[in-house]
Amino acid sequence: MLIDPAVAASHPETDLAMTRMFGGFPPEFTRAYEEIRPLPPGFPRRAELYNLYPLLVHVNLFGGSYAHSAAALLKTY
């Protein structure tokens, strides 16, 4: 049984953004997803913002390089 301690009802793009946060998903995954539900223009940019909250959670939990990643992301906006 799998239990997600951070269950959320949100836009489908938020889950796809998480697949980019830590890697591990091959390009075929996104292509297969888009065959069923095409992504609207601008998703890569929105994915960065969708990942900001989980990134800040990691800053709180682990600090270190996550803080640098969060700061770099915030500087782009």
Backbone atoms as SQL, in Angstrom:
CREATE TABLE atoms (id INTEGER PRIMARY KEY, chain TEXT, resi INTEGER, resn TEXT, atom TEXT, x REAL, y REAL, z REAL);
INSERT INTO atoms VALUES
  (1, 'A', 1, 'MET', 'N', 0.833, -1.153, 0.000),
  (2, 'A', 1, 'MET', 'CA', 0.000, 0.000, 0.000),
  (3, 'A', 1, 'MET', 'C', 0.893, 1.235, 0.000),
  (4, 'A', 2, 'LEU', 'N', 0.541, 2.208, -0.806),
  (5, 'A', 2, 'LEU', 'CA', 1.251, 3.478, -0.841),
  (6, 'A', 2, 'LEU', 'C', 0.368, 4.547, -0.228),
  (7, 'A', 3, 'ILE', 'N', 0.947, 5.354, 0.611),
  (8, 'A', 3, 'ILE', 'CA', 0.216, 6.460, 1.223),
  (9, 'A', 3, 'ILE', 'C', 1.022, 7.721, 0.991),
  (10, 'A', 4, 'ASP', 'N', 0.387, 8.717, 0.396),
  (11, 'A', 4, 'ASP', 'CA', 1.042, 9.995, 0.140),
  (12, 'A', 4, 'ASP', 'C', 0.671, 10.951, 1.270),
  (13, 'A', 5, 'PRO', 'N', 1.642, 11.386, 2.082),
  (14, 'A', 5, 'PRO', 'CA', 1.321, 12.283, 3.187),
  (15, 'A', 5, 'PRO', 'C', 1.003, 13.705, 2.733),
  (16, 'A', 6, 'ALA', 'N', 1.183, 13.989, 1.460),
  (17, 'A', 6, 'ALA', 'CA', 0.918, 15.335, 0.949),
  (18, 'A', 6, 'ALA', 'C', -0.102, 15.280, -0.184),
  (19, 'A', 7, 'VAL', 'N', -1.216, 14.620, 0.071),
  (20, 'A', 7, 'VAL', 'CA', -2.257, 14.492, -0.949),
  (21, 'A', 7, 'VAL', 'C', -2.809, 15.870, -1.284),
  (22, 'A', 8, 'ALA', 'N', -3.049, 16.102, -2.567),
  (23, 'A', 8, 'ALA', 'CA', -3.604, 17.381, -3.006),
  (24, 'A', 8, 'ALA', 'C', -4.516, 17.160, -4.203),
  (25, 'A', 9, 'ALA', 'N', -5.552, 17.954, -4.264),
  (26, 'A', 9, 'ALA', 'CA', -6.405, 17.993, -5.453),
  (27, 'A', 9, 'ALA', 'C', -6.020, 19.271, -6.178),
  (28, 'A', 10, 'SER', 'N', -5.293, 19.125, -7.264),
  (29, 'A', 10, 'SER', 'CA', -4.759, 20.308, -7.931),
  (30, 'A', 10, 'SER', 'C', -4.747, 20.103, -9.440),
  (31, 'A', 11, 'HIS', 'N', -4.254, 21.096, -10.120),
  (32, 'A', 11, 'HIS', 'CA', -4.150, 21.057, -11.575),
  (33, 'A', 11, 'HIS', 'C', -3.210, 19.921, -11.979),
  (34, 'A', 12, 'PRO', 'N', -3.533, 19.194, -13.054),
  (35, 'A', 12, 'PRO', 'CA', -2.668, 18.081, -13.483),
  (36, 'A', 12, 'PRO', 'C', -1.217, 18.498, -13.742),
  (37, 'A', 13, 'GLU', 'N', -1.005, 19.750, -14.118),
  (38, 'A', 13, 'GLU', 'CA', 0.358, 20.204, -14.393),
  (39, 'A', 13, 'GLU', 'C', 1.239, 20.153, -13.149),
  (40, 'A', 14, 'THR', 'N', 0.645, 20.226, -11.960),
  (41, 'A', 14, 'THR', 'CA', 1.478, 20.195, -10.754),
  (42, 'A', 14, 'THR', 'C', 2.179, 18.853, -10.608),
  (43, 'A', 15, 'ASP', 'N', 1.479, 17.762, -10.924),
  (44, 'A', 15, 'ASP', 'CA', 2.116, 16.441, -10.866),
  (45, 'A', 15, 'ASP', 'C', 3.195, 16.309, -11.931),
  (46, 'A', 16, 'LEU', 'N', 2.909, 16.812, -13.120),
  (47, 'A', 16, 'LEU', 'CA', 3.913, 16.740, -14.186),
  (48, 'A', 16, 'LEU', 'C', 5.138, 17.575, -13.841),
  (49, 'A', 17, 'ALA', 'N', 4.923, 18.701, -13.185),
  (50, 'A', 17, 'ALA', 'CA', 6.059, 19.535, -12.776),
  (51, 'A', 17, 'ALA', 'C', 6.962, 18.770, -11.809),
  (52, 'A', 18, 'MET', 'N', 6.354, 18.016, -10.896),
  (53, 'A', 18, 'MET', 'CA', 7.152, 17.242, -9.935),
  (54, 'A', 18, 'MET', 'C', 8.015, 16.191, -10.631),
  (55, 'A', 19, 'THR', 'N', 7.557, 15.690, -11.777),
  (56, 'A', 19, 'THR', 'CA', 8.377, 14.707, -12.492),
  (57, 'A', 19, 'THR', 'C', 9.658, 15.344, -13.005),
  (58, 'A', 20, 'ARG', 'N', 9.669, 16.665, -13.137),
  (59, 'A', 20, 'ARG', 'CA', 10.860, 17.379, -13.604),
  (60, 'A', 20, 'ARG', 'C', 11.763, 17.813, -12.454),
  (61, 'A', 21, 'MET', 'N', 11.205, 17.863, -11.259),
  (62, 'A', 21, 'MET', 'CA', 11.955, 18.399, -10.123),
  (63, 'A', 21, 'MET', 'C', 13.167, 17.544, -9.771),
  (64, 'A', 22, 'PHE', 'N', 12.998, 16.237, -9.735),
  (65, 'A', 22, 'PHE', 'CA', 14.094, 15.357, -9.351),
  (66, 'A', 22, 'PHE', 'C', 14.544, 14.436, -10.470),
  (67, 'A', 23, 'GLY', 'N', 13.934, 14.553, -11.624),
  (68, 'A', 23, 'GLY', 'CA', 14.313, 13.694, -12.738),
  (69, 'A', 23, 'GLY', 'C', 13.824, 12.273, -12.540),
  (70, 'A', 24, 'GLY', 'N', 14.371, 11.379, -13.322),
  (71, 'A', 24, 'GLY', 'CA', 13.989, 9.983, -13.193),
  (72, 'A', 24, 'GLY', 'C', 12.873, 9.552, -14.124),
  (73, 'A', 25, 'PHE', 'N', 12.237, 10.495, -14.786),
  (74, 'A', 25, 'PHE', 'CA', 11.190, 10.165, -15.748),
  (75, 'A', 25, 'PHE', 'C', 11.744, 10.377, -17.156),
  (76, 'A', 26, 'PRO', 'N', 11.683, 9.366, -17.992),
  (77, 'A', 26, 'PRO', 'CA', 12.221, 9.505, -19.348),
  (78, 'A', 26, 'PRO', 'C', 11.330, 10.407, -20.203),
  (79, 'A', 27, 'PRO', 'N', 11.885, 10.971, -21.279),
  (80, 'A', 27, 'PRO', 'CA', 11.099, 11.825, -22.179),
  (81, 'A', 27, 'PRO', 'C', 9.849, 11.122, -22.713),
  (82, 'A', 28, 'GLU', 'N', 9.907, 9.808, -22.831),
  (83, 'A', 28, 'GLU', 'CA', 8.750, 9.052, -23.330),
  (84, 'A', 28, 'GLU', 'C', 7.532, 9.226, -22.416),
  (85, 'A', 29, 'PHE', 'N', 7.774, 9.430, -21.140),
  (86, 'A', 29, 'PHE', 'CA', 6.671, 9.628, -20.197),
  (87, 'A', 29, 'PHE', 'C', 5.857, 10.861, -20.585),
  (88, 'A', 30, 'THR', 'N', 6.552, 11.983, -20.799),
  (89, 'A', 30, 'THR', 'CA', 5.860, 13.222, -21.156),
  (90, 'A', 30, 'THR', 'C', 5.204, 13.103, -22.521),
  (91, 'A', 31, 'ARG', 'N', 5.893, 12.481, -23.469),
  (92, 'A', 31, 'ARG', 'CA', 5.293, 12.301, -24.803),
  (93, 'A', 31, 'ARG', 'C', 4.015, 11.478, -24.719),
  (94, 'A', 32, 'ALA', 'N', 4.037, 10.405, -23.949),
  (95, 'A', 32, 'ALA', 'CA', 2.842, 9.565, -23.800),
  (96, 'A', 32, 'ALA', 'C', 1.715, 10.347, -23.128),
  (97, 'A', 33, 'TYR', 'N', 2.060, 11.151, -22.142),
  (98, 'A', 33, 'TYR', 'CA', 1.047, 11.973, -21.469),
  (99, 'A', 33, 'TYR', 'C', 0.407, 12.934, -22.464),
  (100, 'A', 34, 'GLU', 'N', 1.257, 13.590, -23.257),
  (101, 'A', 34, 'GLU', 'CA', 0.749, 14.592, -24.199),
  (102, 'A', 34, 'GLU', 'C', -0.081, 13.978, -25.321),
  (103, 'A', 35, 'GLU', 'N', 0.098, 12.698, -25.609),
  (104, 'A', 35, 'GLU', 'CA', -0.761, 12.042, -26.594),
  (105, 'A', 35, 'GLU', 'C', -2.198, 11.989, -26.094),
  (106, 'A', 36, 'ILE', 'N', -2.362, 11.888, -24.792),
  (107, 'A', 36, 'ILE', 'CA', -3.697, 11.814, -24.196),
  (108, 'A', 36, 'ILE', 'C', -4.231, 13.204, -23.853),
  (109, 'A', 37, 'ARG', 'N', -3.364, 14.035, -23.303),
  (110, 'A', 37, 'ARG', 'CA', -3.772, 15.379, -22.884),
  (111, 'A', 37, 'ARG', 'C', -2.639, 16.349, -23.206),
  (112, 'A', 38, 'PRO', 'N', -2.726, 17.028, -24.349),
  (113, 'A', 38, 'PRO', 'CA', -1.659, 17.958, -24.728),
  (114, 'A', 38, 'PRO', 'C', -1.474, 19.063, -23.680),
  (115, 'A', 39, 'LEU', 'N', -0.224, 19.408, -23.463),
  (116, 'A', 39, 'LEU', 'CA', 0.080, 20.482, -22.524),
  (117, 'A', 39, 'LEU', 'C', -0.092, 21.830, -23.210),
  (118, 'A', 40, 'PRO', 'N', -0.733, 22.781, -22.546),
  (119, 'A', 40, 'PRO', 'CA', -0.868, 24.105, -23.136),
  (120, 'A', 40, 'PRO', 'C', 0.487, 24.810, -23.203),
  (121, 'A', 41, 'PRO', 'N', 0.611, 25.782, -24.095),
  (122, 'A', 41, 'PRO', 'CA', 1.871, 26.529, -24.194),
  (123, 'A', 41, 'PRO', 'C', 2.255, 27.138, -22.842),
  (124, 'A', 42, 'GLY', 'N', 3.540, 27.185, -22.595),
  (125, 'A', 42, 'GLY', 'CA', 4.051, 27.810, -21.381),
  (126, 'A', 42, 'GLY', 'C', 4.234, 26.869, -20.202),
  (127, 'A', 43, 'PHE', 'N', 3.991, 25.584, -20.401),
  (128, 'A', 43, 'PHE', 'CA', 4.117, 24.649, -19.273),
  (129, 'A', 43, 'PHE', 'C', 5.509, 24.656, -18.647),
  (130, 'A', 44, 'PRO', 'N', 6.589, 24.628, -19.421),
  (131, 'A', 44, 'PRO', 'CA', 7.911, 24.593, -18.765),
  (132, 'A', 44, 'PRO', 'C', 8.118, 25.749, -17.783),
  (133, 'A', 45, 'ARG', 'N', 7.637, 26.914, -18.136),
  (134, 'A', 45, 'ARG', 'CA', 7.777, 28.074, -17.241),
  (135, 'A', 45, 'ARG', 'C', 6.897, 27.907, -15.996),
  (136, 'A', 46, 'ARG', 'N', 5.656, 27.438, -16.208),
  (137, 'A', 46, 'ARG', 'CA', 4.767, 27.222, -15.069),
  (138, 'A', 46, 'ARG', 'C', 5.285, 26.102, -14.172),
  (139, 'A', 47, 'ALA', 'N', 5.922, 25.103, -14.763),
  (140, 'A', 47, 'ALA', 'CA', 6.451, 23.981, -13.976),
  (141, 'A', 47, 'ALA', 'C', 7.434, 24.482, -12.924),
  (142, 'A', 48, 'GLU', 'N', 8.232, 25.474, -13.280),
  (143, 'A', 48, 'GLU', 'CA', 9.167, 26.042, -12.307),
  (144, 'A', 48, 'GLU', 'C', 8.412, 26.592, -11.100),
  (145, 'A', 49, 'LEU', 'N', 7.331, 27.320, -11.373),
  (146, 'A', 49, 'LEU', 'CA', 6.556, 27.907, -10.279),
  (147, 'A', 49, 'LEU', 'C', 5.811, 26.843, -9.474),
  (148, 'A', 50, 'TYR', 'N', 5.273, 25.842, -10.158),
  (149, 'A', 50, 'TYR', 'CA', 4.604, 24.748, -9.445),
  (150, 'A', 50, 'TYR', 'C', 5.574, 24.061, -8.485),
  (151, 'A', 51, 'ASN', 'N', 6.834, 24.012, -8.834),
  (152, 'A', 51, 'ASN', 'CA', 7.823, 23.325, -8.001),
  (153, 'A', 51, 'ASN', 'C', 8.395, 24.200, -6.889),
  (154, 'A', 52, 'LEU', 'N', 8.037, 25.467, -6.874),
  (155, 'A', 52, 'LEU', 'CA', 8.597, 26.348, -5.851),
  (156, 'A', 52, 'LEU', 'C', 8.200, 25.906, -4.442),
  (157, 'A', 53, 'TYR', 'N', 6.932, 25.600, -4.223),
  (158, 'A', 53, 'TYR', 'CA', 6.510, 25.193, -2.874),
  (159, 'A', 53, 'TYR', 'C', 7.225, 23.919, -2.415),
  (160, 'A', 54, 'PRO', 'N', 7.209, 22.830, -3.222),
  (161, 'A', 54, 'PRO', 'CA', 7.934, 21.641, -2.760),
  (162, 'A', 54, 'PRO', 'C', 9.429, 21.907, -2.555),
  (163, 'A', 55, 'LEU', 'N', 9.987, 22.785, -3.369),
  (164, 'A', 55, 'LEU', 'CA', 11.396, 23.137, -3.205),
  (165, 'A', 55, 'LEU', 'C', 11.613, 23.838, -1.864),
  (166, 'A', 56, 'LEU', 'N', 10.705, 24.739, -1.497),
  (167, 'A', 56, 'LEU', 'CA', 10.827, 25.423, -0.208),
  (168, 'A', 56, 'LEU', 'C', 10.621, 24.459, 0.963),
  (169, 'A', 57, 'VAL', 'N', 9.780, 23.457, 0.787),
  (170, 'A', 57, 'VAL', 'CA', 9.633, 22.422, 1.818),
  (171, 'A', 57, 'VAL', 'C', 10.971, 21.711, 2.008),
  (172, 'A', 58, 'HIS', 'N', 11.650, 21.413, 0.906),
  (173, 'A', 58, 'HIS', 'CA', 12.957, 20.752, 0.999),
  (174, 'A', 58, 'HIS', 'C', 13.999, 21.675, 1.635),
  (175, 'A', 59, 'VAL', 'N', 13.896, 22.976, 1.378),
  (176, 'A', 59, 'VAL', 'CA', 14.792, 23.921, 2.054),
  (177, 'A', 59, 'VAL', 'C', 14.580, 23.814, 3.563),
  (178, 'A', 60, 'ASN', 'N', 13.324, 23.801, 3.975),
  (179, 'A', 60, 'ASN', 'CA', 13.007, 23.712, 5.403),
  (180, 'A', 60, 'ASN', 'C', 13.507, 22.402, 6.018),
  (181, 'A', 61, 'LEU', 'N', 13.350, 21.316, 5.291),
  (182, 'A', 61, 'LEU', 'CA', 13.726, 20.007, 5.830),
  (183, 'A', 61, 'LEU', 'C', 15.222, 19.731, 5.760),
  (184, 'A', 62, 'PHE', 'N', 15.845, 20.133, 4.636),
  (185, 'A', 62, 'PHE', 'CA', 17.220, 19.705, 4.375),
  (186, 'A', 62, 'PHE', 'C', 18.218, 20.845, 4.182),
  (187, 'A', 63, 'GLY', 'N', 17.736, 22.070, 3.900),
  (188, 'A', 63, 'GLY', 'CA', 18.629, 23.211, 3.694),
  (189, 'A', 63, 'GLY', 'C', 19.563, 23.006, 2.520),
  (190, 'A', 64, 'GLY', 'N', 20.809, 23.408, 2.711),
  (191, 'A', 64, 'GLY', 'CA', 21.864, 23.173, 1.729),
  (192, 'A', 64, 'GLY', 'C', 21.566, 23.630, 0.325),
  (193, 'A', 65, 'SER', 'N', 21.806, 22.734, -0.616),
  (194, 'A', 65, 'SER', 'CA', 21.690, 23.087, -2.033),
  (195, 'A', 65, 'SER', 'C', 20.261, 23.451, -2.416),
  (196, 'A', 66, 'TYR', 'N', 19.277, 22.964, -1.658),
  (197, 'A', 66, 'TYR', 'CA', 17.894, 23.329, -1.973),
  (198, 'A', 66, 'TYR', 'C', 17.679, 24.829, -1.799),
  (199, 'A', 67, 'ALA', 'N', 18.339, 25.418, -0.808),
  (200, 'A', 67, 'ALA', 'CA', 18.230, 26.861, -0.597),
  (201, 'A', 67, 'ALA', 'C', 18.808, 27.612, -1.787),
  (202, 'A', 68, 'HIS', 'N', 19.911, 27.131, -2.317),
  (203, 'A', 68, 'HIS', 'CA', 20.519, 27.768, -3.488),
  (204, 'A', 68, 'HIS', 'C', 19.605, 27.633, -4.702),
  (205, 'A', 69, 'SER', 'N', 19.004, 26.467, -4.864),
  (206, 'A', 69, 'SER', 'CA', 18.091, 26.249, -5.994),
  (207, 'A', 69, 'SER', 'C', 16.876, 27.157, -5.888),
  (208, 'A', 70, 'ALA', 'N', 16.327, 27.295, -4.690),
  (209, 'A', 70, 'ALA', 'CA', 15.161, 28.157, -4.491),
  (210, 'A', 70, 'ALA', 'C', 15.518, 29.610, -4.768),
  (211, 'A', 71, 'ALA', 'N', 16.670, 30.048, -4.288),
  (212, 'A', 71, 'ALA', 'CA', 17.098, 31.428, -4.523),
  (213, 'A', 71, 'ALA', 'C', 17.298, 31.690, -6.008),
  (214, 'A', 72, 'ALA', 'N', 17.901, 30.744, -6.710),
  (215, 'A', 72, 'ALA', 'CA', 18.117, 30.905, -8.153),
  (216, 'A', 72, 'ALA', 'C', 16.787, 30.986, -8.891),
  (217, 'A', 73, 'LEU', 'N', 15.831, 30.159, -8.503),
  (218, 'A', 73, 'LEU', 'CA', 14.521, 30.194, -9.141),
  (219, 'A', 73, 'LEU', 'C', 13.831, 31.524, -8.887),
  (220, 'A', 74, 'LEU', 'N', 13.869, 31.999, -7.658),
  (221, 'A', 74, 'LEU', 'CA', 13.223, 33.269, -7.331),
  (222, 'A', 74, 'LEU', 'C', 13.850, 34.434, -8.088),
  (223, 'A', 75, 'LYS', 'N', 15.152, 34.378, -8.333),
  (224, 'A', 75, 'LYS', 'CA', 15.818, 35.456, -9.073),
  (225, 'A', 75, 'LYS', 'C', 15.330, 35.555, -10.513),
  (226, 'A', 76, 'THR', 'N', 14.838, 34.438, -11.073),
  (227, 'A', 76, 'THR', 'CA', 14.364, 34.484, -12.461),
  (228, 'A', 76, 'THR', 'C', 13.030, 35.210, -12.575),
  (229, 'A', 77, 'TYR', 'N', 12.360, 35.412, -11.451),
  (230, 'A', 77, 'TYR', 'CA', 11.078, 36.111, -11.457),
  (231, 'A', 77, 'TYR', 'C', 11.196, 37.440, -10.765);
